[in-house]
């Protein structure tokens, strides 16, 4: 019992943050339908992942990266399962790219996260292009306009970089 309590104390913040992030992500589609706002264009899964990068550990972030799209597919039916797998790979590559660049190349957080996002997007769109070509997916290659994606990538990386810089400066 004491080992379980010690583990809960050690990981309590991570669990709480995960519960809040997942709850927000699962409520978002309903809120989007009620308000008729296309909130998916704000890439909430990536935003949740970036929050996890800031406030939890890498192992948790990797777990969320791959499972958020899959759980969303199973619970809400969106995205379709195969696309969710592609999105999980994209988000996992984002975390891996960021982690590699920050740890081994000592690149600033903003640059590393922007590069991780771009690398993840390139892999995602390559896989999606192949899936569309083979008939595994239907629809268009790009559903969220490139301009929106670029603005969100730079914006979220900018906020992330500022938070990381502030936290490191205050240590």
Phi and psi in degrees as a GROMACS rama.xvg file:
@    title "Ramachandran Plot"
@    xaxis  label "Phi"
@    yaxis  label "Psi"
@TYPE xy
-67.3625  -32.3533  UNK-2
-65.9199  -39.1065  UNK-3
-65.8765  -41.6496  UNK-4
-66.6078  -39.0116  UNK-5
-64.0818  -41.5478  UNK-6
-64.4995  -41.0156  UNK-7
-63.9195  -41.364  UNK-8
-64.0092  -40.1215  UNK-9
-67.1861  -40.6592  UNK-10
-108.765  7.85767  UNK-11
-57.789  -43.1938  UNK-12
-65.133  -39.9969  UNK-13
-62.2099  -45.86  UNK-14
-63.1746  -43.9815  UNK-15
-62.4459  -45.8973  UNK-16
-62.1031  -43.1234  UNK-17
-60.7739  -44.0263  UNK-18
-61.7249  -44.578  UNK-19
-63.9835  -44.8154  UNK-20
-63.2617  -47.3544  UNK-21
-66.3971  -39.0028  UNK-22
-61.2863  -46.222  UNK-23
-61.0148  -42.7723  UNK-24
-65.7339  -35.7247  UNK-25
-80.4153  -23.9041  UNK-26
-83.3925  -26.8649  UNK-27
-55.203  -45.1651  UNK-28
-59.57  -39.8226  UNK-29
-64.5995  -44.4218  UNK-30
-62.5601  -38.6534  UNK-31
-63.6343  -42.0797  UNK-32
-66.5671  -40.895  UNK-33
-65.4425  -41.4834  UNK-34
-91.5419  -10.2645  UNK-35
61.4122  25.3006  UNK-36
-96.5663  131.877  UNK-37
-78.8975  70.784  UNK-38
-65.6772  -18.7645  UNK-39
-61.5395  -24.4957  UNK-40
-67.4634  -15.4942  UNK-41
-87.5741  5.53258  UNK-42
48.0693  62.5123  UNK-43
-62.6388  -28.2951  UNK-44
-65.9661  -41.8649  UNK-45
-67.9121  -40.0428  UNK-46
-60.4067  -44.4582  UNK-47
-61.9204  -40.2523  UNK-48
-64.4396  -39.7128  UNK-49
-67.7527  -38.0843  UNK-50
-62.3684  -41.2832  UNK-51
-64.151  -38.6611  UNK-52
-60.3933  -37.5136  UNK-53
-74.0039  -39.9147  UNK-54
-116.332  -0.825293  UNK-55
-128.185  -162.412  UNK-56
-103.555  168.064  UNK-57
-61.5543  -42.2684  UNK-58
-59.5961  -43.896  UNK-59
-63.1883  -40.7479  UNK-60
-65.2469  -40.3891  UNK-61
-62.3981  -43.0278  UNK-62
-60.041  -46.8158  UNK-63
-63.8026  -40.9475  UNK-64
-54.0407  -45.4554  UNK-65
-86.3978  -30.6914  UNK-66
-89.8637  -25.0868  UNK-67
-57.5825  -51.2869  UNK-68
-62.9638  -37.8622  UNK-69
-65.9215  -44.7153  UNK-70
-64.5785  -40.3674  UNK-71
-60.9005  -41.7014  UNK-72
-62.4505  -42.8503  UNK-73
-73.3956  -34.9286  UNK-74
-84.3795  -46.1263  UNK-75
-104.672  -15.0303  UNK-76
83.3773  2.25312  UNK-77
-132.429  130.278  UNK-78
-75.0266  171.124  UNK-79
-60.9394  154.508  UNK-80
-55.6739  -46.9851  UNK-81
-63.9594  -39.2677  UNK-82
-66.4359  -34.6906  UNK-83
-62.6589  -38.5652  UNK-84
-62.5166  -45.0894  UNK-85
-61.4403  -41.8225  UNK-86
-65.1596  -38.4014  UNK-87
-62.6503  -40.2997  UNK-88
-64.836  -44.1604  UNK-89
-57.5148  -48.9734  UNK-90
-67.5003  -35.0263  UNK-91
-66.3883  -40.5292  UNK-92
-65.037  -37.9807  UNK-93
-56.3903  -49.7657  UNK-94
-64.3418  -44.3931  UNK-95
-64.088  -44.5861  UNK-96
-61.8346  -46.7275  UNK-97
-60.3871  -49.2917  UNK-98
-59.7013  -44.2803  UNK-99
-62.6779  -49.6885  UNK-100
-64.4645  -38.699  UNK-101
-72.9449  -43.1027  UNK-102
-77.0577  -46.1451  UNK-103
-97.9255  -31.062  UNK-104
-103.485  -5.20152  UNK-105
54.7842  39.5125  UNK-106
-82.496  141.402  UNK-107
-55.9631  150.52  UNK-108
-54.965  -43.968  UNK-109
-59.089  -48.2085  UNK-110
-66.6735  -43.2385  UNK-111
-63.7517  -42.6112  UNK-112
-69.6487  -41.8654  UNK-113
-58.8205  -45.233  UNK-114
-63.7106  -41.7058  UNK-115
-60.8695  -42.3519  UNK-116
-63.3689  -46.7053  UNK-117
-64.6715  -43.7599  UNK-118
-61.979  -44.6034  UNK-119
-60.064  -42.7888  UNK-120
-64.6417  -42.3402  UNK-121
-61.5566  -43.3815  UNK-122
-65.8357  -44.7909  UNK-123
-58.4848  -50.4269  UNK-124
-68.8907  -29.0959  UNK-125
-66.3085  -45.9368  UNK-126
-66.5365  -39.2733  UNK-127
-66.6494  -39.472  UNK-128
-59.5437  -45.6821  UNK-129
-63.87  -41.4299  UNK-130
-66.0282  -38.6834  UNK-131
-66.6144  -39.8958  UNK-132
-66.152  -31.5724  UNK-133
-93.5195  -4.26643  UNK-134
86.4291  6.2817  UNK-135
-71.0852  -24.8672  UNK-136
-129.982  155.002  UNK-137
-122.196  164.205  UNK-138
110.94  -161.196  UNK-139
-99.6882  159.641  UNK-140
-66.9107  -43.7859  UNK-141
-117.374  117.661  UNK-142
-101.388  -27.4219  UNK-143
-106.282  124.037  UNK-144
-51.6712  143.577  UNK-145
-55.2646  -39.2881  UNK-146
-61.0717  -44.6791  UNK-147
-59.8738  -45.4701  UNK-148
-62.6587  -40.9652  UNK-149
-66.5968  -45.2955  UNK-150
-61.7747  -43.9881  UNK-151
-66.5621  -39.176  UNK-152
-62.9409  -49.433  UNK-153
-69.0021  -40.1333  UNK-154
-64.1994  -48.1166  UNK-155
-67.967  -37.9363  UNK-156
-65.9551  -36.3242  UNK-157
-63.9651  -47.0715  UNK-158
-63.3656  -44.1971  UNK-159
-58.1342  -47.8579  UNK-160
-60.8176  -40.7351  UNK-161
-65.8394  -41.9204  UNK-162
-64.2938  -46.0905  UNK-163
-61.011  -44.1162  UNK-164
-62.2421  -45.1655  UNK-165
-63.0379  -43.5544  UNK-166
-63.9523  -41.9903  UNK-167
-70.4054  -36.6565  UNK-168
-67.4884  -33.6795  UNK-169
-83.4722  -1.04197  UNK-170
